[in-house]
Amino acid sequence: MDLPQKYFEKKQRLVVNNLNFKIGGEAGFGIMAAGIAFAKIATRSGLFIHGYVEYPSLVRGGHNTYQIRVSKCLNPPLEKTIDLLVALNKESVELEMENLSDYSAIIFDPYDFKLTEDDFKKKVLLIPVPLERFALEKGSGKLMINTVAIGAVVSVLGLDFEIFKTVLIDAFFGKSKEIVNSNIEAAKAGFDFAKKYTDSFHFKLEKIESSQKMLLSGNEAMALGTIAAGCKFYASYPMTPSSSILHFLAVKQVDADMIVKHAADEIEAANMAIGASFAGVRAQIGTSGGGFALMAEAYGLAGMTETPLVVIDVQRPGPATGLPTWTGQGDLDFVLSAGQDEFPRIVIAPGDVREAFEEIINAHNLAQKYQTTVMVLSDKYLGESVWSEEFFDDDVKIDKGNLFDGESDFKRYEFAESGVSARSLPGQKGGKFVANSYEHDEFGFTTESSDTRQKMMKKRMVKLETLAENLPHPVLYGEDEAQVTLVSWGSTKLACLSALEILKAEGVKANLLHIVYINPFPKEKVEEVLSKAKNTLICEGNYSGQMANLIRDKTGIEIPNKFLKFDGRPIYPEEIVEAVRKVI
């Protein structure tokens, strides 16, 4: 993993294949399109990228940014420092001023706003490019400003323009030849103009011969996992930042032989998925915290009827509408106790794009094997960020669980020792049973018997004991003997792993306990690691330290040091390193 730029010797004038890039401007000027274009250029050059988009919750207008970390290493983390900034308005410069270094550069349009060296406390390289003029000359209007800007970026970084050309051809596939050519000409104008600044910039990107990679977001990875898992019914009501899962699956539903339903609301989506699962297909719903609040009653219905159901919660800050387009990890307490009373539920929180793909597959197998609900907790940072990644293994094992054999006497809710009784499918001979929301006996008939209630409650809850013995343990990364042990869950994984590398460069021995399977809680492994730790620091995207509280409740171990961030922005490795310094 690459270190942040400040760990390069100051005398070193050239940094190769390690860059922090950001483009910012007013909504409507193709900030996201430009960011994706640059991400594709870097990926097709054999490099790895991590791209993160920020945008306000507005119908139109507002300030948008797209930040990309480029590296020769897999899963590069975002950093606060910006090496190359494309500022399509002056606000972009003002907002990023504190994140610029003595080696940073800014591409801007001098006819739009003025910048001089006196505007900065650091030695920033100013690269004035007449973006609007070139856009008007080569195209039909100002909308090509972003294309001109990325052309200048490609030139300043020493990249091959032909790669950018292929990206533009792909982006405008199906459009007229005139539109494609005008965009290529606009990009070339920016490229040629910026050549004179190439030797002055301290960062370069060089093409690496490597295997072909995917460029995808966490939401897209989960959607691919949904298809690979054999899911045949997906229902959702669009809610940022989960909506792109619905969009992706809607496009792929014919090829994947599945039904994708844009429901009237979240209540309908949840109940439809339960009905689909009852009918015998793998079913899944997706939403964010506010939408899951509406699904909570149906969630309990799945628990009572022991119907397999996979739920994705792509978290955003709340409560209520909160910050709809920003990130956070504030739903953990909620999903652990959603639905009245108690029933077994599995909670999984993938930490990177590959885990996002793999854990959706595991979620469906677990849901059917244990006939219960499985919550997959993501967030806006993981869900909407993009990564370049090696291709996934689509050789997936499907576990359909304990199905009725059609021969023995059938008790749908039989008091099985493992808690998992046989499940029949509608129309199966001898497999008739009653399913409703009431407490019931082994055949599914409603009962208020105290004895049956106790037995049935224990029958359902014993699944957690079986699960705890068979789920993967948390992973310990880094040094066996450490001065400080970091603890993370979900998307904070990558920032923590990067922090380990920075700390190692500073001579600090550190490790990371990363928790993916949260419920049933991996008590023994967490106790084993934390009881030996000299110092501990937990990193979470919420106000109260919800995972830290859960660890205390389950193990009795108090984590006194917490780095908690709840402003809607991602956690950066530099922030974790600073928190570690205070601890040790």
Beta strands, then each sheet from edge to edge (+ up, - down):
strand 1: 15-16
strand 2: 18-26
strand 3: 48-54
strand 4: 63-71
strand 5: 82-87
strand 6: 100-108
strand 7: 125-128
strand 8: 203-204
strand 9: 214-217
strand 10: 233-236
strand 11: 259-262
strand 12: 283-287
strand 13: 309-315
strand 14: 345-348
strand 15: 373-379
strand 16: 386-389
strand 17: 475-478
strand 18: 484-489
strand 19: 510-515
strand 20: 517-519
strand 21: 536-540
strand 22: 561-564
sheet 1: 1+ 8+
sheet 2: 7+ 6+ 5+ 2+ 4- 3+ 16- 9+
sheet 3: 11+ 10+ 12+ 13+ 15+ 14+ 20-
sheet 4: 17+ 19- 18- 21- 22-
end
